[in-house]
């Protein structure tokens, strides 16, 4: 079971970052190269506790559908989305938002998943899927960071995402 942990430092208030991380329109913008779009459930605006969204996208050259649901939320500290149906056997994605003590936010992602197909899925994880998922999260986080910092009146700076040990 791969577990990806990532932290992004954002020079914007936690409430702003929390709301942007739940914004389905911004998510679609961050994944435009994958042709990702919301096609069912909640399809626009900020997703809330108990709501679900079905995404259609092209990943690894294959058109896929994945439905996730917001299964936990503690505004503006955290929320969790969990897969209801899709290509993974299962996944839970925890989004955590911590004040950095200087008016900014430390946004943490914990993406815990299980691939389908048993031992073959574990081989695919090791060969490329975990790296692919890290890159997707990093791209998404950079878009959130850029929007949040622009709203907070900060000029753009290079990506601050990093993996936690």
N, C-alpha and C positions, 0 to 999 in steps of 0.2 A: 504494500500500500504506500505509494509515494505521498509525501507531504511536502508542499512547497511553502516556505515562509519568506515573506518579503516585507521590507519597510521602505516607505517613501516619506521623506521629509518635505513638508509643504508650508510655505510662509503665508498661511491664511488661518482664520479661526476654525476650530473644530466643527462648529455647526454648519459652516459653509461647505467644508470638505465632506461631511456626512451626507448632506443633501445632494451634492454633485455625484457622490458614489452610488446613490440610489436613482439617479436620473437616467431613464431608459433612452432618451434621445441622445444624451452625451455618450452613453455606452455604444450606441449604434455609430456615432461619429468616430469613436475610438477604434472601431473594428470595421471601418468602411472597406479596407483592402480585402477583407474576408467576405464581403457582401453580406454581413450579418445584419439581420433586421428582425424586429419583433413582429410576429404574425398572428398571435392568439393570446388570450388572457389580457393582462394589462399591457398595452403596446406603446404608451407615451407617458411622459411625466415621471413623477417620483413614485417608485413602487413602495408599498406599505406592508406591514405585517399581515400575513395570511394571503396576500395576493401572489399570483403566479404569472409567469411570462413564458411564451414559447418562442424560441429563437430559431431562425433558419439561417444557415451560413454555409460557406464552402471552406472546409478545413481539410488540409492535407489532400486537396484535390477532389474531395467527396462532399456533395451537398448533404447536409445533415439537419435534423431537428432535435432540439433539446428543450425540455420544459423544466424550469426551476421555480421554487416557491420560497418566499420569505418565511422562514420557520421560527425566527427569533429576532427581536428588535428591542434595543435599549437606547433611545435617542438621547443625545448625539454620540453615545459611546460605542455602539456596536450594532451589527445585524448579521444574520446568517442566511445564505441562500443554499438550498439543498435540491439536488436533482430529483425530479419526479419521474421523468422518462428521458431517454436519450442514449447516446453511444457508450457512456461509461456504465459500469455495473452500479456505481454510486459515486456521489461526491457531496461534500459539504464545504462551503466557502465562507469562512468567518472574516468579517471586515471589522477591524478595531481602530478606534480613533482616540489618541491620547494627546492632551495638551503638552507642548514641548517646554513650557515655562517661559517662553519668550513671545507669546502671541501667535505661535504657529501650531502645527499639528503633525504628529507622527502617525501616519496611516500604516497599519499593519494588515497584511493579508495572510491567512492561513488556509491553504487550499489542499484538502485531504481527499484523495480519490482512489478508486479501485477500477482498473481497466477490465473489460470483458475478456473472455477467452483464456482464463487460467494462466498456465505457464507461458503461453504465447503472448498474452497481454503483458506479462511482466518483462518479457524480452523486448517488446515494443517500447515499454516505459523506459528501459535502460538505454535503448538505442537512440530514441529521439523524442518520444512523447513528453517526458518531463521537461526537457529543454524547450520544446515547442510551447508548452503551457506557461513556463516561466516568461518566455518572450511575450506571449499574449498579455499576461498580467502586467508586465513592465510597460508595454505600449499603452494599455488602458490607464495605468497609474500616471503616466506622463501626461496624458490628455487631461485627467482630473487635476493634476498639479498645475498645469499651465492655466486652465480656466480659473481655478481657485485663486492663484496668485494674481492673475489679472483682475479678478473681482476685488481683491484686497489691495490693489494699487501697486503691486510689485512688478518690476520689469522681468522678462523671462530670463532664466538661468539654465545651465545644463541639467540633465536628469539627475535626481538625487536617489533613485531607487537602488537598493542593494539587498542582497540576500542575507538573512540572518544565519549565523552559524548553526 
